[in-house]
Every structure is written in structure tokens, then in C-alpha cells.
Amino acid sequence: MSDPIETDPEAGAPYVSRIDRRTALSWLGAAAASIGGVGAAPEQAAATPAGQVPVLQVPVPGGYGTDPNLKHPTIPWPRLFTPAQLQAVALLCDFILPASADAPSARAVGVPDFVDEWISAPYPEQVADRPVILGGLTWLEAEARRRHGANLTEIASADRAALFRALTLTPADPALAAPHAFFRRLRQLTIGGYYTTKPGFKDIGYIGNVAMKSYPGPSDEVKAVLERELKKLGL
């Protein structure tokens, strides 16, 4: 993205969920291809911060199954973020991908909802990410109270930024390895989710599949190379 601008009307404001479940699910499917393969391995997922909440069990561990009703789709699992966790992720989105002069912020396109849907889905990669993200958010809230005596959403924006910046640094203290891993994974999800949206495509200049009105044929340079190769073959 471009350099962040100083004023973002949404930055730091309470986040209001804006992505419906059906949209979030299709987004999850589109983003999985770009995010997959960079997540925590099972042994990494187990190394979550102390005091994490128990891993919640979703009611339909098999997901959609093999025969979903595409005309009337439903999402057979609940979103797992508490309101406080959703607000914390929105604040982190402000930090990771703030608005720029020509692109909206990650929160503005609904990335907090995407992350909520991601960790709530009952598929192997998402289930592996669940304790990493939920445990990290639990640690972050406890650290805000320990350092500043208030919830994450209540402390000064400068104090929040300092807390977030600390998570970007490779920790010298082994006890901070899990919070650092949490932030890395959340950053991957935020960036992967953002750049599979239309504003994200626009920001990087991605055009995608655009129908051609006509096909001009190969260029003169390509034709010349082809002629040379054909002559070598005696054709």
C-alpha cells in the first residue's frame, strides 16, 4: 500500500461488523490459496501464550460436507470472536494496513470479519490457526492491563502502538516467542485477506481476467524467433 495518511476517520473507532456470513465464506475460500502454506505448523500452533482460552469446538467439525445447498447456503458454525476480540483485531488492522492516500484500510474493507470467519471455520488449517490467534489476543489484553491498568481499547493510542510495535520485533525473551508468532500470523491473514478484495487488487494494480475484444496475434519479435527455430529444424 501507499504511505499511510495522518487522518483516517475510522482508525481507533469501534468496529462495526460489515461482512455477512455468505460473503465472508466466499472470501475465505478465495484467500485460502494465497494465505495457505504460510501458517503455523501444528507444533507451532501448540506453543500459544500462557493463559489462552480453551480451543472452542465448532458444532459441525466436518464443515459443509459434500452436498451443500448452493441456492440457500447457510454457515453451520458460529463465529468465535467475542466483541472485545473483534475490536482488538480491528485495532491491529489499523496498525498493519492503515488507510493510505489512495486505498482504504484493512478494517474499512472488513478484514476483522474475515479473520473471525477464518479462525471459526472447522477445517484443518483454520483449526490450527485458532489457538494461535485466540491465545495471542488473550495475551495482548492481559499485557495491556498489566502495563497500563486498562483494557486494550481503553489505553492511549500511543501506548497501543508501542505494544503492537514490540510484537513486530524478534523477541530476545523466549517467553515472548508465542506472542510474536501470533502477530506474524495475524499479519499474514490481514494482508492475505486484504489483497483478495477489489480495493486490494486495485492497490497493487492487479487486473485479473479481462476479456479481449480481439486477438492481435504474436508480435514481430515472437514471429522472428519462431522463424529462426523452424529453420534450425529444417521446417
C-alpha positions, -999 to +999 in steps of 0.1 A: +000+000+000+010+036-002+023+056+027-004+060+054-021+093+057-024+111+090-061+111+094-083+080+090-118+087+102-123+050+112-089+045+129-094+036+165-132+039+163-153+010+175-155-015+147-189-024+134-192-058+116-200-052+079-194-085+061-223-111+061-215-148+066-221-158+029-197-131+017-171-139+044-172-176+034-166-169-003-138-145+008-123-172+029-122-196+000-106-170-023-080-160+003-071-196+013-050-200-019-028-170-011-026-175+026-022-213+027+012-227+032+024-198+054+005-206+085+017-222+118+025-258+117+007-280+143+037-279+166+039-241+163+002-238+170+006-256+202+031-230+215+005-204+224+008-177+251+001-186+287-035-180+298-050-187+264-087-195+263-096-232+256-099-241+220-136-240+212-153-268+195-174-260+165-207-278+162-201-292+127-165-303+125-169-317+090-178-282+076-202-282+047-199-318+037-201-330+001-235-317-009-242-281+002-273-263-008-259-236-031-292-219-037-298-214+000-264-216+017-260-214+054-229-213+076-231-243+100-207-229+126-207-198+148-181-170+146-159-173+177-146-138+184-160-121+214-169-084+208-137-074+226-116-097+204-132-083+173-123-048+184-088-058+192-083-073+157-097-041+142-071-021+161-044-044+149-057-040+113-054-002+117-018-008+127-009-034+100-027-018+070-039+017+077-056+038+051-035+055+025-040+084+001-055+061-025-065+029-007-088+021+023-076+005+055-079-032+062-107-026+087-126-005+062-130-035+038-140-058+067-108-077+073-117-082+110-148-101+099-126-122+075-102-131+104-131-140+126-145-163+099-111-178+092-104-189+128-140-201+132-141-224+102-137-261+111-111-270+085-075-282+094-056-250+086-081-228+103-084-250+133-045-249+136-046-211+135-074-208+161-053-213+193-026-190+179-050-161+172-072-166+203-043-172+226-025-141+212-055-119+217-058-132+253-021-124+259-025-089+244-054-080+266-036-092+297-005-073+287-025-041+282-039-044+317-005-053+332+013-024+316-014+003+317-041-009+340-069-008+314-084-028+286-067-027+252-094-005+237-092+020+266-055+027+267-039+056+249-034+051+211+004+058+216+005+030+242-013+006+219+011+014+191+041+008+213+026-025+224+019-035+188+054-024+176+070-046+202+053-076+187+070-069+153+105-074+168+121-107+171+120-113+209+151-119+230+129-133+257+118-169+248+086-162+267+076-137+240+081-161+211+044-171+211+030-135+211+055-127+183+043-158+163+007-146+169+014-112+154+032-127+124+002-150+116-023-122+121-003-100+098-003-128+072-041-132+075-047-094+073-025-089+042-037-121+025-074-112+032-069-075+021-052-083-012-080-106-023-105-077-022-113-053-050-096-024-032-066-046-026-064-056-063-066-020-073-039-010-048-014-034-064-026-028-100-039-063-104-064-065-133-073-102-134-091-119-162-102-093-187-120-103-219-102-093-250-123-078-278-098-090-304-066-110-305-037-091-322-016-122-327+021-127-318+044-097-321+070-094-348+097-103-323+080-135-315+075-143-351+112-138-358+122-161-331+098-187-343+111-184-379+147-189-367+138-220-346+118-235-375+147-230-399+170-249-374+146-278-376+146-276-414+109-267-415 
